[in-house]
């Protein structure tokens, strides 16, 4: 035992020496990629020759990369439209500058590539999406960043960076939403941001899905719109990947004056896979009339990378300028996502429902992760520096301006209201209930010993059509309380029910948009009645002290208190839920009623409800109404605030 303990210090010293030696061999290599005109080349690929370790440059052409074992390391720099550059890393040199030369064969004659051939090229690329992109579900790990800046003084209004885990369906299904788990997040919210832009935004963390033009099958990729909705032109054929591969660079522009879309598409010459797509939409518009934001410019960019014989999103961004009609101020915004890892394995473990980011969640209002090593854990992951360099610049701006402080505990009134109401749901549904069968065909109505004409036929409706407005509160992703207000769609019969229910959700479809089996229990209070006809009298009809005039519609029915159980299905997509439910009501208390309704004017009616049998109105036969069937159904849509 003593001998073993005596060796511990030596072993500890050896481990310390090894770790210090490994640290000494680790260096951060920083630099910038420029073209021959000294202009920055954004999103250029930076890799270490013979390794997977790499990154991409940011918008200003800067990059930052962690390298181990620095001896004889070769940096490989490439970008679409430029010759690949190999550069030996100088350990003692800082601020590496790499110049890339253009490598493009320009097509100066239109007849070299006629429209017919260009249309065939676009059609082939579109048809090969299923071959060039994963058809099974995929998982991406990456960094997301977004910020808003004032155009007036270039100061930040908010700044967000996060590590995300994203699961989404394959490219054969563009309708499924992505599922996002927030691994880590850092949110900076700056004072007086509401004086520039008082709007809060959501959905940015899902951009790798909705900003993927190939997956979304954007219209400008569809050859059916060739020279109809869009005009296309082959700009050049460029080489990349050290000259081994080539891409067609195709320009497109909206042919409709009501659209302002224009951009470029890069298509690999050999595989016909889309390598890069960028476009812009400079049509000033208000995307939502309920908020005071007018979109001035909007720019989109998506890059793809080849992995395991298919292509996946490597980098995607949206940037532009907004005008706030309330503050009368403009702001610039940027949203970016860069992929650091991709998993194409089938049957992976799905993100638990309780950890999924809701589509309507205000990402900028999430609490920051209390982890000072947010970036350090990822310095060796491929392509992290496009976001990390921006984080460094952000820190300098914070230091330069004392007013830029992170707000952790304070929330303005809007955020407090949001936190209170974000679990509230509102919904609308169409209902169908059923009258029990009626064995009588005719009925006589009399008022105060006055004969009211002959017998009249009884309508026998099979279904009572109704509409429901509901308000719910989400206790958690699997439980909800809801209050429903149901009213008949037509005045031909009486149907009015208020119910309170508790819903339990059972997840049956875990991949993509979730599908639930729902079970509910609760109670309802309401009234229903059968329309018997119109009662006429020589003198005014007075019931319970209310004058109904000389003509009034008569309904015979009951007032009920019921216990309710239900079973249904619910499908969730973004902020909406589509549901269907079958319910059963067990009567707890029932009372027969007589309801009279008079139309006062075009908008208003007067209604009187009294017990039945009534001393004023005689109905023959008395037992013409038998009640409502306990089974009912509903189909509707619900939205989370």
VOGU-3710 file (C-alpha; in Angstrom, 3 decimals, decimal comma):
1> xxxxxxxxxx> 0,000/0,000/0,000  2,787/2,434/0,901  4,572/1,621/-2,337  1,470/2,380/-4,358  0,844/5,668/-2,555  4,425/6,617/-3,088  3,944/6,433/-6,841  0,930/8,745/-6,929  2,916/12,022/-6,973  5,041/10,699/-9,851
11> xxxxxxxxxx> 1,961/9,685/-11,826  0,312/13,053/-11,133  3,470/14,864/-12,275  3,558/12,774/-15,454  -0,111/13,562/-16,228  0,502/17,244/-15,571  3,517/17,221/-17,914  1,506/15,507/-20,654  -1,400/17,951/-20,308  0,929/20,972/-20,333
21> xxxxxxxxxx> 2,722/19,598/-23,380  -0,645/19,091/-25,183  -1,697/22,607/-24,269  1,574/23,960/-25,607  0,825/22,286/-28,945  -2,621/23,936/-29,179  -2,860/27,322/-30,862  -5,563/29,658/-32,102  -4,948/30,578/-35,731  -6,691/33,765/-36,807
31> xxxxxxxxxx> -6,694/35,492/-40,154  -8,623/36,954/-43,044  -9,435/35,794/-46,567  -9,421/38,434/-49,339  -9,660/38,549/-53,123  -7,157/40,264/-55,404  -9,033/43,579/-54,962  -8,538/43,285/-51,179  -12,232/42,659/-50,688  -13,346/40,224/-48,006
41> xxxxxxxxxx> -14,562/36,772/-49,102  -17,354/35,700/-46,755  -18,134/32,049/-45,953  -14,914/30,692/-47,459  -14,073/27,169/-46,310  -10,993/26,810/-44,054  -9,633/23,323/-43,406  -6,516/21,591/-42,182  -5,220/19,300/-44,912  -5,922/15,655/-44,123
51> xxxxxxxxxx> -8,286/16,453/-41,211  -11,947/17,246/-40,645  -11,136/20,192/-38,426  -12,152/23,427/-40,119  -14,339/26,503/-40,147  -15,815/29,169/-42,423  -15,077/32,871/-42,610  -17,625/35,372/-41,369  -19,157/38,210/-43,386  -15,950/40,276/-43,140
61> xxxxxxxxxx> -13,752/37,368/-44,222  -12,265/36,716/-40,765  -11,760/33,263/-39,302  -10,509/31,741/-36,063  -9,458/28,108/-35,706  -8,000/25,877/-32,998  -5,101/23,725/-34,272  -3,138/21,005/-32,494  0,257/19,605/-33,505  1,282/22,696/-35,450
71> xxxxxxxxxx> 4,308/21,228/-37,194  3,990/20,948/-40,985  0,319/21,893/-40,995  -1,234/23,015/-44,292  -4,223/25,335/-44,368  -6,560/24,708/-47,327  -8,728/27,698/-48,271  -11,482/27,399/-50,886  -14,578/29,242/-52,007  -16,960/28,973/-54,929
81> xxxxxxxxxx> -15,628/31,003/-57,863  -12,030/31,122/-56,573  -8,933/28,971/-56,957  -8,142/26,822/-53,936  -5,155/28,081/-51,925  -2,840/25,912/-49,817  -0,902/27,795/-47,167  1,689/26,443/-44,746  0,998/27,600/-41,200  3,702/29,777/-39,674
91> xxxxxxxxxx> 3,707/29,210/-35,912  5,280/32,584/-35,150  3,117/34,637/-37,476  -0,137/36,215/-36,335  -2,921/37,730/-38,415  -2,720/35,428/-41,426  -3,839/36,997/-44,735  -4,729/34,691/-47,648  -5,491/35,998/-51,148  -7,753/33,935/-53,419
101> xxxxxxxxxx> -7,736/34,403/-57,176  -10,942/34,281/-59,207  -11,461/31,096/-61,208  -14,433/31,420/-63,500  -15,119/30,791/-67,145  -17,458/33,600/-68,185  -20,046/32,930/-70,879  -20,117/35,970/-73,101  -22,360/34,534/-75,824  -25,988/33,717/-75,136
111> xxxxxxxxxx> -26,153/31,017/-77,813  -23,521/28,947/-75,976  -26,175/27,991/-73,447  -29,657/28,608/-74,868  -32,796/28,908/-72,761  -33,936/25,431/-73,693  -30,749/23,895/-72,293  -30,904/26,078/-69,180  -34,454/24,937/-68,501  -33,394/21,305/-68,901
121> xxxxxxxxxx> -30,544/21,918/-66,424  -32,891/23,451/-63,844  -35,402/20,624/-64,345  -32,745/17,928/-63,846  -31,414/19,597/-60,683  -34,954/19,867/-59,313  -35,711/16,211/-60,040  -32,464/15,051/-58,423  -33,265/16,617/-55,036  -34,326/13,205/-53,768
131> xxxxxxxxxx> -30,959/11,743/-54,879  -28,712/14,555/-53,645  -30,300/15,265/-50,265  -31,183/12,992/-47,322  -34,632/11,421/-47,489  -34,593/10,158/-43,916  -34,734/12,419/-40,892  -31,528/14,237/-39,959  -30,098/15,821/-36,840  -27,955/18,966/-36,876
141> xxxxxxxxxx> -25,930/20,457/-34,062  -24,881/24,043/-34,560  -24,585/27,640/-33,400  -27,341/30,179/-33,835  -26,852/33,916/-33,589  -29,186/36,872/-34,018  -29,034/40,557/-33,255  -30,652/43,911/-33,975  -28,754/47,169/-34,339  -29,909/50,732/-34,664
151> xxxxxxxxxx> -29,148/52,227/-38,082  -28,840/55,628/-36,446  -25,784/55,029/-34,248  -25,014/51,324/-34,962  -25,597/50,318/-31,347  -26,933/46,908/-30,402  -30,544/46,527/-29,337  -30,325/42,814/-28,541  -27,824/40,021/-29,122  -28,412/36,266/-28,927
161> xxxxxxxxxx> -26,104/33,303/-29,371  -26,981/29,703/-28,738  -26,003/26,093/-29,228  -28,908/24,170/-30,777  -29,828/20,574/-31,473  -32,207/20,337/-34,428  -34,103/17,327/-35,746  -36,064/17,529/-38,976  -37,581/15,315/-41,628  -35,842/14,409/-44,860
171> xxxxxxxxxx> -36,081/16,460/-48,031  -38,939/14,396/-49,418  -41,246/16,017/-46,841  -41,040/19,803/-46,757  -44,190/20,280/-44,673  -42,833/18,940/-41,388  -41,502/21,447/-38,857  -38,073/21,114/-37,288  -37,811/20,216/-33,606  -35,317/22,363/-31,694
181> xxxxxxxxxx> -33,629/21,815/-28,346  -31,714/24,725/-26,820  -28,494/23,318/-25,382  -27,042/26,644/-24,246  -28,037/30,242/-24,755  -26,688/33,709/-23,988  -29,052/36,652/-24,363  -28,035/40,289/-24,094  -30,864/42,807/-23,818  -29,828/46,429/-23,873
191> xxxxxxxxxx> -31,421/49,473/-22,254  -33,717/51,648/-24,322  -34,114/49,054/-27,068  -37,852/49,773/-27,117  -37,124/53,339/-28,191  -35,845/51,892/-31,499  -37,750/48,639/-31,955  -40,463/47,628/-29,495  -41,350/44,378/-31,296  -40,295/40,920/-30,082
201> xxxxxxxxxx> -39,574/38,222/-32,675  -39,861/34,446/-32,747  -39,064/31,552/-35,094  -35,422/32,428/-35,787  -34,059/29,302/-34,106  -35,981/27,231/-36,688  -34,318/28,977/-39,640  -32,239/25,972/-40,712  -35,580/24,465/-41,723  -37,631/27,368/-43,103
211> xxxxxxxxxx> -34,633/29,096/-44,715  -33,574/25,987/-46,642  -34,853/26,763/-50,177  -34,238/23,208/-51,380  -36,244/21,617/-48,576  -38,989/24,234/-48,880  -39,051/23,796/-52,680  -38,886/27,542/-53,264  -40,697/28,634/-56,412  -37,554/29,992/-58,109
221> xxxxxxxxxx> -36,074/26,458/-58,124  -39,111/25,013/-59,868  -38,589/24,763/-63,656  -42,350/25,158/-64,145  -41,865/28,903/-63,576  -39,078/29,203/-66,165  -39,538/32,496/-68,081  -43,030/32,786/-66,592  -42,738/33,863/-62,991  -38,926/34,130/-63,093
231> xxxxxxxxxx> -36,318/34,932/-65,744  -33,045/32,957/-65,679  -29,590/33,527/-67,153  -26,389/31,505/-66,931  -23,765/33,852/-65,502  -20,672/31,639/-65,404  -19,162/28,217/-64,833  -16,887/28,322/-61,795  -14,430/25,799/-60,434  -13,977/24,805/-56,797
241> xxxxxxxxxx> -12,506/22,019/-54,686  -8,979/22,605/-56,037  -10,275/22,671/-59,585  -11,696/19,162/-59,395  -15,339/20,242/-59,586  -17,336/22,947/-61,329  -20,617/24,734/-60,710  -23,121/26,506/-62,907  -23,863/29,994/-61,578  -27,387/30,948/-62,624
251> xxxxxxxxxx> -29,036/34,319/-62,064  -32,779/34,666/-61,632  -35,154/37,586/-61,289  -38,909/37,956/-60,802  -40,805/38,457/-64,029  -43,836/39,795/-62,159  -43,703/43,483/-61,189  -45,519/42,583/-57,960  -42,496/40,529/-56,866  -38,955/41,770/-56,239
261> xxxxxxxxxx> -37,111/38,495/-55,755  -33,728/38,097/-57,430  -30,613/36,103/-56,736  -28,191/33,379/-57,804  -28,155/29,578/-57,755  -24,948/27,500/-57,739  -25,465/23,970/-59,164  -22,734/21,332/-59,150  -21,915/20,371/-62,753  -21,417/16,682/-62,016
271> xxxxxxxxxx> -24,086/15,825/-59,441  -26,523/18,692/-60,207  -26,784/19,340/-56,457  -27,432/22,874/-55,231  -24,240/24,143/-53,563  -25,198/27,709/-52,734  -28,338/29,812/-53,044  -28,655/33,507/-52,280  -31,511/35,851/-53,025  -33,092/39,060/-51,816
281> xxxxxxxxxx> -36,533/40,565/-51,594  -36,554/44,365/-51,422  -40,285/44,840/-51,622  -41,316/47,139/-48,731  -44,104/45,275/-47,024  -45,765/44,750/-43,670  -45,635/40,986/-43,013  -48,193/41,266/-40,194  -50,798/44,048/-40,055  -51,052/43,619/-36,278
291> xxxxxxxxxx> -47,486/44,798/-35,627  -45,925/48,154/-36,617  -43,045/46,651/-38,629  -42,462/47,354/-42,307  -39,827/45,261/-44,043  -37,457/47,404/-46,126  -34,873/44,852/-47,289  -34,399/41,144/-46,699  -31,439/39,018/-47,866  -31,194/35,224/-47,755
301> xxxxxxxxxx> -28,198/32,912/-48,054  -27,835/29,137/-47,727  -24,700/27,028/-48,260  -24,648/23,230/-48,478  -21,906/20,736/-47,661  -21,399/17,161/-48,855  -21,575/14,483/-46,176  -22,053/10,729/-46,454  -23,029/10,881/-50,144  -25,698/13,571/-49,594
311> xxxxxxxxxx> -25,822/17,338/-49,061  -26,948/19,121/-45,892  -27,104/22,743/-44,786  -23,684/24,099/-43,888  -24,622/27,714/-43,216  -27,765/29,810/-43,535  -28,506/33,451/-42,811  -31,168/36,132/-43,125  -30,356/39,825/-42,855  -32,076/43,061/-43,654
321> xxxxxxxxxx> -33,577/46,307/-42,462  -36,908/47,042/-40,764  -38,829/50,233/-40,121  -40,875/50,523/-36,928  -43,968/52,605/-37,546  -44,488/53,297/-33,849  -40,988/54,495/-32,942  -40,298/55,910/-36,441  -36,858/54,245/-36,314  -34,973/51,816/-38,545
331> xxxxxxxxxx> -32,957/48,818/-37,393  -30,721/46,229/-39,048  -31,037/42,582/-38,158  -29,047/39,385/-38,736  -29,977/35,743/-38,106  -27,361/33,031/-38,693  -26,961/29,317/-38,182  -23,798/27,319/-38,842  -23,737/23,509/-38,680  -21,048/21,962/-36,496
341> xxxxxxxxxx> -22,173/18,309/-36,602  -24,609/16,238/-38,638  -26,169/12,873/-37,847  -27,880/10,882/-40,612  -28,442/7,738/-38,540  -31,966/6,306/-38,609  -34,007/5,609/-35,476  -32,190/8,128/-33,315  -33,583/9,171/-29,959  -36,027/12,023/-30,454
351> xxxxxxxxxx> -35,879/15,270/-28,515  -38,247/14,912/-25,531  -41,414/16,947/-25,956  -40,791/18,937/-22,783  -37,364/20,036/-24,082  -38,569/21,168/-27,509  -38,562/24,875/-28,165  -42,076/26,039/-29,014  -42,325/27,820/-32,334  -43,894/30,929/-30,845
361> xxxxxxxxxx> -41,371/31,191/-28,007  -39,611/34,563/-27,872  -36,028/33,309/-28,107  -34,498/36,643/-27,080  -36,347/36,433/-23,750  -34,939/33,048/-22,698  -32,782/33,132/-19,603  -29,065/32,915/-20,326  -27,154/29,763/-19,453  -24,960/30,251/-16,404
371> xxxxxxxxxx> -21,832/28,865/-18,010  -18,725/30,979/-18,508  -17,211/28,329/-20,818  -19,987/28,585/-23,377  -17,635/28,755/-26,353  -14,538/27,060/-24,967  -16,135/23,611/-25,043  -16,667/23,928/-28,800  -13,398/25,452/-30,014  -12,394/22,250/-31,813
381> xxxxxxxxxx> -15,758/21,715/-33,515  -15,800/22,363/-37,224  -16,924/25,793/-38,460  -17,450/27,543/-35,155  -15,485/30,726/-35,790  -18,026/32,434/-38,036  -19,977/33,083/-34,859  -17,123/33,232/-32,391  -15,439/36,178/-34,110  -18,658/38,138/-33,868
391> xxxxxxxxxx> -18,766/37,363/-30,160  -15,306/38,895/-29,763  -16,365/42,057/-31,558  -19,457/42,163/-29,418  -17,366/42,114/-26,254  -15,350/45,105/-27,457  -18,502/47,096/-28,112  -19,744/46,282/-24,629  -16,511/47,493/-23,111  -16,507/50,702/-25,138
401> xxxxxxxxxx> -20,033/51,698/-24,150  -20,848/51,566/-20,468  -24,568/51,674/-21,127  -24,400/48,215/-22,710  -25,070/45,950/-19,744  -26,709/42,593/-19,622  -30,137/42,749/-18,024  -30,851/39,593/-16,078  -33,459/40,360/-13,433  -35,485/43,208/-14,903
411> xxxxxxxxxx> -38,308/42,635/-17,368  -40,467/45,246/-18,960  -44,235/45,083/-18,890  -44,498/43,397/-22,285  -42,264/40,516/-21,253  -44,174/40,016/-18,020  -47,437/39,891/-19,904  -45,860/37,490/-22,399  -44,650/35,139/-19,648  -48,153/35,155/-18,193
421> xxxxxxxxxx> -50,043/34,586/-21,431  -47,713/32,375/-23,518  -49,433/29,227/-22,224  -52,893/30,446/-23,202  -54,571/28,884/-26,232  -57,618/29,998/-28,167  -59,568/27,787/-30,523  -62,537/27,418/-32,811  -64,389/24,229/-33,692  -67,474/22,979/-35,494
431> xxxxxxxxxx> -69,662/20,660/-33,427  -72,271/18,077/-34,158  -74,762/16,830/-31,569  -77,781/14,603/-32,209  -81,451/14,795/-31,183  -82,959/11,580/-29,937  -85,497/10,145/-32,357  -88,982/11,706/-32,278  -92,018/9,487/-32,806  -94,498/12,373/-33,143
441> xxxxxxxxxx> -95,130/14,111/-36,446  -97,417/17,020/-35,483  -97,906/19,425/-32,592  -100,563/21,963/-31,444  -99,640/25,266/-29,729  -102,140/27,329/-27,674  -101,695/30,476/-25,569  -104,065/31,446/-22,703  -107,037/29,456/-24,031  -106,621/30,921/-27,516
451> xxxxxxxxxx> -106,605/28,400/-30,309  -103,482/28,831/-32,453  -104,629/27,290/-35,701  -104,299/23,700/-36,759  -101,560/21,174/-36,102  -98,125/21,851/-37,561  -95,463/19,410/-38,706  -92,403/18,929/-36,493  -89,023/19,216/-38,148  -86,827/16,221/-37,428
461> xxxxxxxxxx> -83,193/17,347/-37,713  -80,654/14,550/-37,485  -77,751/16,770/-36,388  -77,552/19,912/-34,267  -74,795/22,020/-35,859  -72,840/24,213/-33,472  -69,673/26,254/-33,210  -67,311/26,392/-30,244  -64,950/29,095/-29,049  -62,450/27,785/-26,496
471> xxxxxxxxxx> -59,892/29,253/-24,126  -57,254/26,958/-22,665  -54,237/27,066/-20,395  -51,310/24,712/-20,950  -50,145/23,270/-17,634  -47,335/21,418/-19,411  -46,878/19,881/-22,883  -49,050/16,926/-21,833  -51,796/18,586/-19,759  -54,251/21,395/-20,427
481> xxxxxxxxxx> -57,304/23,020/-18,868  -59,918/24,326/-21,273  -63,229/26,158/-21,228  -65,536/25,776/-24,242  -68,472/27,982/-25,228  -70,743/26,269/-27,759  -73,682/27,809/-29,574  -75,915/26,563/-32,366  -74,987/27,664/-35,866  -78,590/28,097/-36,961
491> xxxxxxxxxx> -81,681/29,488/-35,264  -83,822/26,552/-36,329  -83,031/24,746/-33,056  -81,731/25,652/-29,609  -78,250/24,537/-28,515  -76,053/26,352/-25,987  -73,424/24,652/-23,802  -70,565/25,807/-21,559  -68,028/23,191/-20,479  -64,838/22,965/-18,439
501> xxxxxxxxxx> -62,479/20,060/-19,196  -59,090/18,686/-18,258  -57,078/17,228/-21,160  -54,329/14,632/-20,987  -52,138/14,187/-24,099  -50,433/10,949/-25,135  -47,716/11,348/-27,771  -47,993/8,765/-30,556  -45,887/10,423/-33,297  -42,528/11,555/-31,938
511> xxxxxxxxxx> -40,692/12,430/-35,135  -41,454/15,743/-36,797  -44,710/17,453/-35,949  -46,208/15,662/-32,934  -49,489/13,742/-33,060  -51,360/13,073/-29,816  -54,181/10,924/-28,616  -56,204/13,098/-26,241  -58,374/12,069/-23,298  -60,591/14,566/-21,504
521> xxxxxxxxxx> -62,829/14,696/-18,462  -65,023/17,503/-17,182  -68,556/18,808/-16,840  -70,919/21,002/-18,827  -73,924/23,236/-18,240  -76,260/24,027/-21,085  -79,646/23,955/-22,700  -80,998/22,412/-25,865  -84,393/22,495/-27,483  -86,489/21,504/-30,468
531> xxxxxxxxxx> -88,168/24,189/-32,546  -91,922/23,637/-32,572  -93,026/26,612/-34,632  -94,223/30,208/-34,273  -96,903/31,074/-31,719  -99,399/33,808/-32,709  -101,839/35,569/-30,419  -104,548/38,215/-30,721  -103,013/39,999/-27,783  -99,410/40,423/-26,646
541> xxxxxxxxxx> -97,672/37,299/-25,360  -96,353/37,966/-21,854  -94,049/35,464/-20,135  -92,289/36,053/-16,801  -93,221/39,718/-17,026  -91,628/40,224/-20,452  -93,665/41,282/-23,454  -92,873/39,215/-26,555  -95,360/40,847/-28,894  -98,018/38,967/-30,790
551> xxxxxxxxxx> -95,635/36,481/-32,468  -92,888/34,377/-30,891  -90,868/31,308/-31,783  -91,323/28,374/-29,392  -88,644/25,851/-28,396  -89,245/22,861/-26,144  -86,175/21,416/-24,472  -84,232/20,998/-21,247  -81,500/22,540/-19,119  -78,760/20,038/-18,194
561> xxxxxxxxxx> -75,745/19,551/-15,992  -73,628/16,743/-17,454  -70,408/14,965/-16,725  -68,268/14,595/-19,844  -65,496/12,356/-21,113  -63,837/12,576/-24,512  -61,323/10,871/-26,803  -59,632/12,471/-29,793  -56,568/13,223/-31,911  -54,502/16,416/-32,063
571> xxxxxxxxxx> -51,792/17,355/-34,584  -49,494/20,306/-33,813  -47,742/22,428/-36,424  -45,933/25,620/-35,470  -48,331/27,564/-33,215  -51,430/25,754/-34,448  -53,131/22,542/-33,375  -55,646/20,658/-35,511  -57,939/18,371/-33,544  -60,941/16,094/-33,642
581> xxxxxxxxxx> -62,796/14,768/-30,602  -65,655/12,422/-29,793  -67,417/13,156/-26,480  -69,890/11,355/-24,242  -72,120/13,206/-21,746  -73,690/11,569/-18,669  -76,637/13,484/-17,286  -76,339/14,612/-13,654  -79,313/16,956/-13,458  -82,049/17,778/-15,965
591> xxxxxxxxxx> -84,967/20,194/-16,013  -87,536/20,646/-18,791  -87,860/24,182/-20,126  -89,879/26,202/-22,579  -88,111/28,953/-24,477  -89,738/31,762/-26,420  -87,787/34,072/-28,705  -88,921/37,274/-30,384  -86,933/39,219/-32,955  -86,797/42,830/-31,787
601> xxxxxxxxxx> -84,883/44,182/-34,787  -82,238/43,207/-37,311  -79,552/42,689/-34,645  -81,265/41,869/-31,356  -83,744/39,301/-30,054  -85,650/38,947/-26,782  -85,605/35,518/-25,138  -87,644/34,178/-22,220  -87,010/30,810/-20,540  -89,633/29,277/-18,273
611> xxxxxxxxxx> -90,306/25,901/-16,710  -92,306/23,305/-18,576  -95,181/22,420/-18,358  -96,390/26,014/-18,470  -99,788/27,402/-17,391  -99,706/29,995/-20,191  -98,786/27,791/-23,153  -100,299/24,425/-23,932  -98,380/21,967/-26,119  -100,112/18,885/-27,447
621> xxxxxxxxxx> -98,778/16,215/-27,188  -96,722/17,095/-24,105  -93,918/14,534/-24,550  -92,928/15,497/-28,079  -89,299/16,282/-27,046  -87,027/13,423/-25,949  -83,687/15,170/-25,453  -80,223/15,132/-27,025  -78,086/12,067/-27,592  -75,111/11,793/-25,195
631> xxxxxxxxxx> -72,654/11,458/-28,090  -71,216/14,527/-29,880  -68,234/15,334/-32,072  -66,029/18,353/-32,782  -63,381/19,281/-35,347  -61,367/22,468/-35,070  -58,172/24,447/-34,860  -56,409/25,949/-31,874  -53,618/28,526/-31,622  -51,159/29,147/-28,814
641> x> -50,574/32,819/-28,034
//
